[in-house]
Amino acid sequence: MSNQKVIIGLILLLAFTYAKGQDKIITTQEDTIFCKIVSVSPTHIQYEQESDNQNAIGKFISIDQVREYYRNSQFQESFPTVERKKRPKEPFDRWRVGLQGGGAYLLSSFSNMEQNMQDAGIPQSKIDDYNKHLRNGFYVGADVHFLITRFFGVGVKYSLFATSARLDYSLNGFGYFTPDGFISYSIPTYYPISEKDKYYLNYIGPSVVFQHWLDKNRKFRINEELSMGYVRYREEGRFDSHQYVNTDQGVTFLNNALAEGNAFGGSAQVAFEYYPLPWLSVGANAGVLLTSFGSLKTSTKETSFRQDLEGDDRINMSRIDYSVGVRFHF
């Protein structure tokens, strides 16, 4: 009988000792985790539990999920849910407004236009000079974006490309004469022509922006923009006053002409920025716009007509642009 009492006492002592040394965590869901607490930090608790094969498995639980915990069955700390607040996120500028200015270069070959000039007898040197001035123009742009996250935003983008070229040449025609009123004849005649053409390309459309910091001090950043939208084409052809060509139908005066078109286009831009101030950045930009026009409306003082263009006859106004700019962040 005495041996049984001793055995029972030892069992109770071992159970009491085990229970006293057991740690436990009470979760916000009122669940109890029996374990051995290894460490406690401001953000989480590290603990161990034994698996079925008696091996210790390390685990973590966030402080946000803990109501209270015990070590060696002694109460340590509680975390009232009513007083717990989530850590506020670090703020960042939501709005970005940018302005850019620089140059642009047209990618089209203008082969059809060049062929027409050659057929009119214009020297190749004048054609090359005309094309050079036509390809190189100036570029201005503006954009407004709202940053949804630190690296991604949505907004709207606008750009204007403008270029002009002047062409002075002599047009080979014929002069018609009727000295006696009954017989007419013609002789080769060259007419001096002075023509100036201006081209404008307006673009506007929704865009998305991706931005990435390049250093820990947040002084340098690279941005990428993608946009798709509406493109407006305008070409103004102007002749000097009182220019004409004499034909068998009589004297034909050369009239100014206006060509207009609408199309869909897409653009992409990469920008490298430096931040002298947290709210101001300056940078260098490089971009591309892809678009072409399959229909043009041409108007003069007396007439107006629409022309459909297909294949190689389409007006390709795709370009690359390069600029410097400033952006405001708030």
Disulfide bonds with the S-S distance in Angstrom:
none
